[in-house]
Amino acid sequence: MSENLVARFDVGLFDLDGVCYLGPNPVIHAPENIREAIGAGMRQAYVTNNAGRTPAAMAAQLDSLGIPATAANVISSGQVGARMLAQRIPPGSKVLVLGTDALRADVQREGLLVVESSDDEPVAVIQGFSPEIDWLRMSEAALAIRAGALYLATNLDSTIPRDRGLMIGNGSIAAAISNSTGVIPLSAGKPEPEIFEIAARMMKAERPFAIGDNLDTDIQGAVAAKMPVLHVLTGLATARDVVLAPAIQRPTFLADDLRSLNEPYPEINHDGHTVVVEDTRAWWDGTMHVEKKGEELRLPNVLGMNVYRALAHAAWEAADRGVPLETLGEAIPEFNVSREV
């Protein structure tokens, strides 16, 4: 018997942009369904690569959108990065911080001493995004790293979305420092597994699962952490991207939006090479076949939820048998997913 996702897990680790909000606006169906899930007993955390804002500021933004949040619910890559440093260096160690005051506070909370110069002989450098990082600050970090300081970046995102488009992200700043020093930083952000593992421990989760929209950060990181993960189609990745995803980026659960948190999730069954999802079957035999209620469908522009789920699992099964993703891509056109089909 199918059961709701919120009945299967005790803590949901939500991505923010593309899952909870898009720019200044909440994602459709997100606020009311997060509230419903919490009312049903699921605890929530919001896990983000953003290390430039305090958890309190991010919680206030969520709360203003009708999404329940406190500072204790928000887990940033700055918090995770500071905790990773504290696990690797002695208490009270000097740390050179490139980033915002929020990141400095994260480091101080872990019992480490923030310094501003390589002349202070820091044993570690932590770098988070800040528009104030300039040549001089990057050079201070490079000097410290060359002198042997451990180097950690809160995330390695090459770009950061802004109103005018994609701008230089923390990973691009890290790439410049790495190019200068020859040292590749540890990363505290997605898609590394630590941010999911530490978030689960901070929430004292016994059965956590992740929720995300981005295949190469949210989904890949959860897969690396061996954590079940729900993908929603409210952000970056399209349904076709999901169907053609490599194994390291395949979600456990597929949904259109967060309404699926509070709805029965169907069993995914395999009969040989055929995937069965309720009244829908899909398989690859050199051609992708999809049947609904015994009637074979042509792949149209719009698919229902269970057709999408069956198609995705059938494509993944075929890829695991050695069918190239390029071959599958040629057989699977662009499509949308709708509950109305």
C-alpha positions in Angstrom: 0.0 0.0 0.0 1.4 3.4 -0.9 2.0 5.9 1.9 2.8 9.6 2.0 6.4 10.6 2.0 5.9 12.5 5.3 4.9 9.2 6.9 8.1 7.5 5.8 10.6 10.1 7.1 11.0 12.2 10.2 13.0 15.2 8.8 12.9 16.8 5.4 16.0 18.7 4.3 14.7 21.3 1.9 16.7 23.2 -0.6 15.7 26.9 -0.8 15.9 28.5 -4.3 13.7 26.5 -6.7 12.0 24.5 -4.0 10.8 27.0 -1.4 11.1 30.2 -3.3 12.0 31.7 -6.6 13.6 35.1 -6.1 11.2 37.1 -3.9 8.2 34.8 -4.4 7.3 31.5 -2.8 7.2 28.5 -5.1 3.7 27.5 -6.0 2.2 25.0 -3.5 5.3 25.2 -1.2 4.1 27.1 1.8 0.9 25.3 2.4 2.4 21.9 1.8 5.4 22.4 4.1 3.0 23.6 6.8 0.8 20.5 6.2 3.8 18.2 6.4 4.9 19.8 9.6 1.4 19.4 11.0 1.6 15.7 10.1 4.7 15.3 12.3 7.6 15.9 9.9 10.3 18.2 11.1 12.0 20.5 8.6 15.4 22.0 7.9 16.4 24.3 5.1 19.8 23.4 3.7 21.6 25.9 1.5 25.0 26.6 -0.1 24.5 30.3 0.9 27.1 31.2 3.5 26.7 34.9 3.2 23.5 35.4 5.2 22.7 34.5 8.8 20.3 31.7 9.5 18.1 34.3 11.2 17.9 36.4 8.1 17.1 33.4 5.9 14.5 32.2 8.3 12.8 35.6 8.4 12.6 35.6 4.6 11.0 32.1 4.6 8.6 33.1 7.4 7.5 36.2 5.5 6.5 33.9 2.6 4.4 31.7 4.8 7.0 29.0 5.2 7.5 28.1 8.9 11.2 28.7 9.8 13.4 29.7 12.7 17.2 30.2 12.7 17.5 26.7 14.2 15.8 25.3 11.0 18.3 26.9 8.6 21.6 25.1 8.0 24.1 26.9 5.7 27.3 25.8 4.1 29.0 28.4 6.4 27.9 26.5 9.5 28.9 23.2 7.9 32.2 24.5 6.8 33.0 25.9 10.2 32.1 22.6 11.8 34.3 20.7 9.3 37.2 23.0 10.3 36.6 22.4 14.0 36.7 18.6 13.3 40.2 19.0 11.6 42.0 21.6 13.7 42.5 22.2 17.5 40.1 24.4 19.5 41.1 28.0 19.5 43.1 27.7 16.2 43.5 30.8 14.0 41.3 30.9 10.9 41.6 33.4 8.1 38.0 34.1 6.9 37.1 35.4 3.4 33.5 36.2 3.5 30.7 38.0 5.3 30.2 38.7 9.0 27.8 35.7 9.0 30.6 33.4 8.1 32.9 34.9 10.7 30.2 34.3 13.3 29.9 30.7 12.2 33.6 30.2 12.7 33.6 31.8 16.1 30.7 29.7 17.3 32.9 26.6 16.7 35.5 27.9 19.2 38.0 29.1 16.5 39.8 32.5 16.4 39.1 34.7 13.3 42.1 36.6 12.0 42.5 38.9 9.0 46.0 38.5 7.8 48.4 35.7 6.7 50.9 37.4 9.0 48.8 36.0 11.9 49.8 32.5 10.9 46.4 31.0 10.5 46.2 27.2 10.4 43.2 27.3 8.1 41.5 29.5 5.5 37.7 29.4 5.0 36.2 31.1 1.9 32.5 32.0 1.5 30.9 34.2 -1.1 31.0 37.9 -0.5 31.0 40.8 -3.1 33.6 42.5 -0.9 36.3 39.9 -1.7 39.0 41.6 -3.7 42.5 41.0 -4.9 44.0 41.9 -1.6 41.8 39.5 0.4 42.4 36.7 -2.1 46.1 37.3 -1.9 46.1 37.1 1.9 44.4 33.8 1.6 46.9 32.6 -1.0 49.8 33.5 1.2 48.3 31.6 4.1 47.6 28.6 2.0 51.1 28.5 0.6 52.4 28.6 4.1 50.5 25.4 4.8 47.0 26.5 6.0 44.1 24.1 5.4 41.9 25.5 2.6 38.1 25.1 2.7 35.4 26.7 0.5 31.8 26.8 1.7 30.8 25.8 -1.9 32.3 25.5 -5.3 29.4 27.0 -7.3 30.9 28.6 -10.4 28.0 31.1 -10.8 25.5 32.8 -8.6 22.1 33.9 -9.8 21.3 37.6 -9.6 18.5 39.8 -11.2 20.7 40.6 -14.2 21.7 36.9 -14.8 24.5 34.5 -13.7 27.4 36.3 -12.0 30.7 35.0 -10.6 30.2 32.5 -7.8 32.2 31.3 -4.9 33.7 28.5 -6.9 35.1 30.9 -9.5 36.9 32.8 -6.7 38.2 29.6 -5.3 39.4 28.6 -8.8 41.5 31.8 -8.9 43.1 31.1 -5.5 43.7 27.4 -6.5 45.3 28.5 -9.8 47.6 30.7 -7.8 48.5 28.2 -5.0 48.0 24.8 -6.7 45.7 23.8 -3.7 42.2 22.6 -4.3 39.9 23.4 -1.4 37.7 21.1 0.6 34.1 22.0 0.0 31.3 22.2 2.6 28.5 22.7 0.1 26.4 20.6 -2.2 27.1 18.3 -4.0 29.5 17.1 -1.3 27.8 14.7 1.1 28.9 16.4 4.3 26.3 19.1 4.2 23.5 16.5 4.2 25.2 14.3 6.8 25.9 17.2 9.2 22.4 18.7 8.7 20.9 15.3 9.6 23.0 15.1 12.7 22.2 18.7 13.7 18.5 17.9 13.4 18.9 14.5 15.2 17.2 12.9 12.3 16.6 9.1 12.3 15.0 8.9 8.9 15.9 12.0 6.9 15.3 12.7 3.3 16.3 15.6 1.0 14.2 17.7 -1.3 15.7 19.5 -4.3 15.4 20.8 -7.8 19.0 20.9 -9.0 20.5 17.6 -10.2 24.2 18.4 -9.9 24.0 19.9 -6.4 20.9 18.9 -4.4 20.3 15.4 -6.0 24.0 14.5 -6.5 24.8 15.5 -2.9 22.0 13.5 -1.4 22.9 10.4 -3.6 26.6 10.8 -2.4 25.3 10.9 1.2 23.2 7.8 0.5 20.1 9.7 1.5 16.7 9.3 -0.1 15.8 12.4 -2.2 12.7 13.9 -3.8 13.1 15.9 -7.0 10.6 18.6 -7.8 10.1 20.3 -11.2 9.8 23.8 -9.8 13.4 24.9 -10.3 16.3 24.2 -12.6 16.1 20.7 -14.0 13.4 19.6 -16.5 11.6 16.3 -16.5 13.7 15.2 -19.5 16.9 16.1 -17.6 15.8 13.8 -14.9 14.9 10.9 -17.2 18.4 11.2 -18.8 20.3 11.7 -15.5 23.5 9.7 -14.8 23.4 7.3 -11.9 25.0 9.8 -9.5 22.2 12.3 -10.1 19.1 10.1 -10.0 16.4 11.0 -7.4 14.6 8.4 -5.3 11.3 10.1 -5.7 9.9 12.1 -8.6 7.3 14.9 -8.2 6.0 18.0 -9.9 5.9 20.1 -6.8 5.7 19.8 -3.0 2.1 18.6 -3.0 3.6 15.2 -3.4 4.9 15.4 0.2 1.4 14.8 1.5 0.1 12.4 -1.1 0.5 8.6 -1.4 3.6 7.8 -3.4 3.2 4.8 -5.7 5.4 1.7 -5.6 7.9 1.4 -8.4 8.0 -2.3 -9.5 10.3 -4.0 -11.9 9.2 -7.0 -14.0 12.3 -8.0 -15.9 13.2 -4.9 -17.9 9.7 -3.5 -17.6 8.9 -0.9 -14.9 5.4 -0.9 -13.5 3.9 2.1 -11.7 0.2 1.4 -10.9 -1.6 1.2 -14.3 1.5 2.3 -16.3 4.3 0.2 -17.8 7.5 1.3 -19.6 10.4 -0.6 -21.1 13.3 -0.2 -23.6 14.0 -2.8 -26.3 15.7 -0.5 -28.7 12.6 1.7 -28.6 11.1 3.3 -25.5 7.6 1.9 -24.9 5.0 3.3 -22.6 1.6 1.7 -21.9 -1.2 3.1 -19.7 -4.1 0.8 -18.9 -2.8 -1.7 -21.6 -2.8 0.9 -24.3 0.6 1.9 -25.8 1.2 5.7 -25.8 3.2 7.8 -28.2 5.5 10.1 -26.2 3.5 13.3 -26.4 4.5 16.8 -25.2 2.7 16.3 -21.9 2.8 13.3 -19.6 1.0 12.3 -16.5 2.9 11.8 -13.2 3.0 8.1 -13.2 3.9 7.9 -16.9 6.8 10.3 -16.1 7.9 8.1 -13.2 7.7 4.9 -15.2 9.5 6.4 -18.1 12.3 7.7 -15.9 12.9 4.4 -14.2 12.7 2.5 -17.5 15.4 4.8 -19.0 17.6 4.4 -15.9 17.2 0.6 -16.1 18.2 0.7 -19.8 21.2 2.9 -19.1 22.3 0.5 -16.4 22.2 -2.3 -19.0 24.6 -0.3 -21.1 22.4 1.7 -23.4 24.1 5.1 -23.9 22.3 8.1 -22.6 22.8 9.7 -26.0 20.8 6.9 -27.6 18.0 7.3 -25.0 18.0 11.0 -25.5 17.4 10.6 -29.3 14.4 8.5 -28.5 12.9 10.7 -25.8 11.7 14.1 -26.9 11.2 17.2 -24.7 8.0 16.9 -22.6 6.2 18.5 -19.7 4.5 16.8 -16.8 0.9 17.6 -15.8 -1.6 16.2 -13.3 -4.4 17.0 -15.8 -3.4 14.2 -18.2 
